[in-house]
């Protein structure tokens, strides 16, 4: 599938679907507590579907009370001989649930797509030398047996925070006191904080002191309703577009969020973006109503950003820098792991093909342009949904026609992304091509 995009202002109002990062955690937390919590504002995308596939595999009933609310029916879970879970392209589902799944079956097979099968599961492979655990990769399958059942773990925090959440989930299921010591710099600390806060809300006893997690052998679960706040990982793109050329009213976004991408509010505000929070309406309003003669809105200021702080925000901020006044700098490219470097390199290649002035060494510098880019080109974002969303925003600020190819990967996070852009832009600016 392709999408054709032409220049347009963006004016839109939306009740934002729940954060998928939070939804993974609340769904798994409800299973661990074995209580009928009502979980509201669950997003529908491929990643959440992957986590729901886990419940299907273990025959745990998830009851949807309406399109976006559900509860997990409490019941005894008996250990199976073998289960198969289709995690598709969800790295979070795989890392969160690999240890837990082995408590529920003697053998677990994870079905992955081509890109996921090549991602690292190093921490679990390292743990396998310390306990009775076997992990093998076979084509698009990861086949596991044994269990992860230690009282103390030392985990390299520089690899991925998702392994740490997986070990927390496993410990909560085992109902035993476990200590997880994080060595080296913790990558994406905010996501570990998110896991701790969600599981504490559900009633589990967890402490996170300095770089050590203490999972205590007690919990106090009780019936409740949890509303999942809106997802910043998609909305950061709409907010940036509105600050560049338009307006966006976002309902359900928290002004005090644990989501990593919520940092976009402070970043855009510091460089001149107009963003207001209305607590009585639970609404964030971003806008830029100051148009220049050529039709593009008043430029934001150039800025400096640390790539190692949050790779997830890097893609849309690279686009913002293309339309900011002056030279923006993205530091610590050299500190990224190879997977993140590959994604940033792809983004740089695409922006270079769009005539953006970029220099790369240990840092990346981008010279913003005062008037429109004028590109007529077809782009393939290589199944990276973050890059696809960011380049879509660039395309709306570009004077020529840009066609985005193979856009199905958008279903990983926000299947409604292009429909929302269509509703907020002028008629005919965006067209979905079969």
C-alpha positions, -999 to 999 in steps of 0.1 A, spaced: 0 0 0 11 36 -8 2 70 5 5 102 -15 11 134 5 10 170 -6 16 202 13 -12 211 38 -18 228 71 -30 205 99 -60 214 121 -75 186 141 -90 176 175 -88 140 188 -94 118 218 -61 100 219 -60 62 221 -43 47 251 -5 43 253 6 9 240 35 9 264 11 13 293 -15 -11 278 11 -40 277 18 -35 313 -18 -32 326 -29 -63 306 -1 -84 320 -5 -69 355 -41 -78 355 -32 -114 347 -6 -115 374 -31 -102 400 -57 -127 388 -84 -100 394 -112 -86 372 -98 -52 367 -115 -31 341 -89 -16 317 -102 12 296 -89 30 265 -69 1 252 -53 9 218 -58 -14 188 -26 -21 170 -4 -51 160 18 -48 191 -12 -51 215 -26 -79 194 7 -97 200 2 -95 238 -34 -106 235 -21 -136 215 -2 -146 247 -36 -149 266 -50 -170 237 -20 -193 239 -26 -200 276 -64 -202 272 -69 -171 294 -102 -154 286 -100 -116 278 -135 -102 279 -140 -69 259 -169 -49 274 -168 -25 245 -143 -17 217 -117 -2 240 -123 -17 274 -117 -52 288 -110 -74 318 -92 -107 321 -113 -133 336 -98 -147 368 -91 -185 367 -65 -210 376 -37 -214 351 -23 -249 348 11 -255 332 10 -268 297 34 -291 279 38 -267 250 24 -233 238 30 -212 207 27 -174 208 27 -153 176 45 -121 187 48 -109 151 70 -78 153 65 -68 190 98 -67 208 81 -56 240 57 -86 239 87 -110 234 109 -96 261 81 -90 286 67 -125 283 96 -148 276 103 -156 313 67 -157 323 57 -180 295 82 -206 307 64 -207 340 32 -216 321 46 -243 297 75 -267 295 82 -255 259 74 -222 244 77 -213 207 75 -176 197 66 -169 161 84 -137 149 86 -117 117 119 -113 98 130 -81 115 122 -93 151 140 -126 148 173 -107 143 170 -85 174 190 -93 205 178 -114 234 213 -113 249 203 -108 286 181 -139 286 208 -159 267 233 -148 294 209 -159 322 206 -193 305 241 -201 317 230 -196 353 198 -216 353 181 -244 334 171 -225 303 174 -233 266 169 -207 239 172 -216 202 164 -196 170 151 -215 140 140 -195 109 112 -173 122 109 -191 156 124 -187 190 121 -220 209 125 -219 247 124 -245 274 134 -246 311 128 -216 334 142 -184 348 140 -188 386 168 -170 403 167 -149 435 192 -123 424 200 -109 389 227 -85 376 215 -70 344 233 -47 319 210 -17 318 226 -3 287 211 -30 264 174 -26 269 150 -17 297 125 -43 283 145 -72 297 142 -57 332 105 -54 329 104 -91 318 123 -101 349 100 -80 371 69 -97 356 84 -131 361 92 -123 398 57 -111 404 42 -143 390 66 -164 412 54 -145 443 89 -145 458 114 -119 470 138 -111 442 165 -85 437 175 -71 403 207 -50 403 212 -29 372 248 -24 362 261 2 336 239 31 326 203 22 324 189 28 290 153 43 290 150 45 328 116 60 323 102 27 310 114 9 341 98 36 362 66 31 342 66 -7 349 72 -1 386 44 25 388 18 4 369 24 -28 390 23 -8 422 -11 7 411 -23 -28 406 -12 -37 442 22 -52 440 50 -43 463 81 -31 444 109 -7 454 133 9 429 162 24 449 193 38 431 199 11 405 184 -18 423 149 -33 421 134 -51 451 103 -73 443 88 -82 477 69 -114 484 35 -98 490 8 -79 472 -25 -63 479 -46 -66 448 -82 -52 448 -109 -46 422 -105 -13 403 -109 4 370 -78 17 352 -79 43 324 -49 42 301 -37 77 293 -32 88 257 -2 76 237 25 102 232 45 79 209 21 87 181 9 121 193 44 136 194 42 137 156 8 155 156 21 180 182 52 187 163 32 193 131 8 216 148 37 237 163 52 239 128 21 246 108 -14 241 122 -32 233 155 -40 201 174 -63 195 204 -53 163 221 -77 148 247 -66 121 272 -29 131 272 -15 135 307 4 166 316 24 145 341 31 114 321 57 87 327 59 81 289 93 88 275 78 106 245 60 131 267 93 150 268 82 164 234 61 190 252 91 206 270 113 204 239 88 220 215 80 247 241 117 256 246 122 261 209 92 284 204 63 260 201 29 271 214 15 244 237 -10 248 265 -26 224 289 -62 228 300 -66 207 332 -104 212 333 -107 197 298 -79 171 301 -66 186 269 -33 197 254 -35 223 227 -5 229 203 -7 255 175 12 279 152 -11 305 137 17 329 125 20 324 87 46 339 65 39 351 30 51 319 14 26 299 35 48 281 59 44 290 96 68 310 116 100 289 123 109 273 155 144 279 170 173 255 164 182 232 193 205 205 206 193 170 215 210 140 230 203 109 208 212 85 236 185 100 258 155 89 238 158 72 204 120 72 200 118 110 198 148 113 175 129 108 143 103 135 146 129 159 161 151 153 131 122 165 110 115 195 132 151 205 128 147 206 90 122 235 94 139 253 124 158 285 122 196 277 122 217 246 128 204 219 152 228 194 167 220 158 177 248 146 200 261 111 209 253 93 177 285 73 184 271 60 217 241 44 201 239 6 198 241 -8 163 204 -13 160 196 23 168 224 35 146 209 16 117 176 33 122 191 68 125 212 61 94 181 52 74 164 84 86 195 104 75 196 87 41 159 96 36 163 132 47 194 136 25 174 123 -5 149 151 3 177 177 0 181 183 37 216 197 46 230 171 70 265 164 84 273 133 104 303 123 126 300 117 164 271 141 162 246 150 135 240 186 124 210 197 103 207 232 88 171 243 88 155 258 57 136 291 57 113 283 28 97 251 15 115 220 4 103 211 -31 106 173 -35 87 150 -58 99 115 -49 88 80 -37 102 69 -4 103 35 13 108 36 51 118 -1 53 90 -11 77 100 13 104 68 28 118 86 56 137 104 68 106 72 65 85 53 88 108 81 113 109 86 114 72 48 118 68 51 150 88 80 162 66 58 155 35 31 178 47 56 206 50 71 199 16 59 217 -15 60 188 -39 43 155 -39 59 127 -18 47 91 -21 54 67 8 56 31 -2 49 0 19 31 18 47 15 -12 63 40 -11 91 19 18 106 -4 -9 120 23 -17 146 14 14 166 -14 34 151 -36 20 123 -56 53 123 -25 75 117 -31 84 81 -69 87 86 -63 112 113 -39 132 90 -65 131 62 -92 145 85 -69 173 97 -55 184 63 -71 201 33 -91 179 9 -70 159 -14 -37 166 4 -34 129 14 -45 100 -7 -42 63 2 -32 43 -29 -37 6 -32 
